[in-house]
Amino acid sequence: MAFNKEPDGYVKTIFSDLQGSWQNLRHAVVEHADSPDRERVLLHIDEGMSWESVRNLLYMRQCLLLVRNLLIQGEVSDEVAFWLEDVSRLLDETLQALREGEIN
């Protein structure tokens, strides 16, 4: 019986940048968000970072919208706002790259 071999090298794509941005947003929320909805925000961030969301970027966009809506109900730190916008920008770039066939 043959086993699949794990690839030796990986090509960095916009997906890895997007995932890293989600992770930075999550960290910023943990460190700087003091709202009573912080746990709900973290739940939606985790959902946005999930493998299912990576396979369905339109669902990821919905998760991001929920995160944004929960965060803007209160005051957010500059760091949280920065990473929220970074995730949004990278998600838009990823969707554009998919439309243009640059990634699949």
RAQUI-V25832 format. One record per pair of residues at least 12 apart in sequence whose ideal C-beta (glycine too) atoms are under 8 Angstrom apart, sorted by the first residue. I is the first residue (numbers start at 1). GAP is how many residues later the second one is. D is the distance in whole Angstrom. If there is no record, write none. Layout:
i:I gap:GAP d:D
i:I gap:GAP d:D
//
This chain:
i:13 gap:90 d:6
i:14 gap:76 d:7
i:14 gap:79 d:6
i:14 gap:80 d:5
i:14 gap:83 d:6
i:14 gap:89 d:7
i:15 gap:39 d:7
i:15 gap:79 d:7
i:15 gap:88 d:7
i:17 gap:73 d:6
i:18 gap:69 d:7
i:18 gap:72 d:5
i:18 gap:73 d:6
i:18 gap:76 d:5
i:19 gap:30 d:7
i:19 gap:35 d:8
i:21 gap:62 d:6
i:21 gap:65 d:5
i:21 gap:66 d:5
i:21 gap:69 d:5
i:22 gap:23 d:7
i:22 gap:26 d:6
i:22 gap:27 d:4
i:22 gap:65 d:6
i:23 gap:26 d:7
i:24 gap:59 d:5
i:24 gap:62 d:7
i:25 gap:20 d:6
i:25 gap:42 d:8
i:25 gap:55 d:7
i:25 gap:58 d:4
i:25 gap:59 d:6
i:25 gap:61 d:7
i:25 gap:62 d:5
i:26 gap:16 d:7
i:26 gap:19 d:5
i:26 gap:20 d:7
i:26 gap:23 d:7
i:28 gap:49 d:7
i:28 gap:51 d:5
i:28 gap:52 d:5
i:28 gap:54 d:8
i:28 gap:55 d:5
i:29 gap:12 d:6
i:29 gap:13 d:6
i:29 gap:16 d:7
i:29 gap:42 d:8
i:29 gap:51 d:6
i:30 gap:12 d:7
i:31 gap:48 d:8
i:32 gap:44 d:8
i:32 gap:45 d:4
i:32 gap:47 d:5
i:32 gap:48 d:5
i:33 gap:38 d:7
i:33 gap:41 d:8
i:33 gap:43 d:7
i:33 gap:44 d:7
i:33 gap:47 d:6
i:35 gap:35 d:8
i:35 gap:36 d:8
i:35 gap:38 d:7
i:35 gap:39 d:4
i:37 gap:33 d:5
i:37 gap:36 d:7
i:37 gap:37 d:7
i:40 gap:30 d:6
i:41 gap:26 d:6
i:41 gap:29 d:5
i:41 gap:30 d:6
i:44 gap:19 d:5
i:44 gap:22 d:5
i:44 gap:23 d:5
i:44 gap:26 d:7
i:45 gap:18 d:8
i:45 gap:22 d:6
i:47 gap:16 d:5
i:48 gap:12 d:5
i:48 gap:15 d:3
i:48 gap:16 d:6
i:48 gap:19 d:7
i:48 gap:39 d:8
i:57 gap:34 d:7
i:57 gap:37 d:6
i:57 gap:38 d:6
i:57 gap:41 d:7
i:60 gap:31 d:6
i:61 gap:30 d:6
i:61 gap:34 d:8
i:64 gap:23 d:6
i:64 gap:24 d:6
i:64 gap:27 d:6
i:67 gap:17 d:7
i:68 gap:16 d:6
i:68 gap:20 d:8
i:71 gap:13 d:6
//
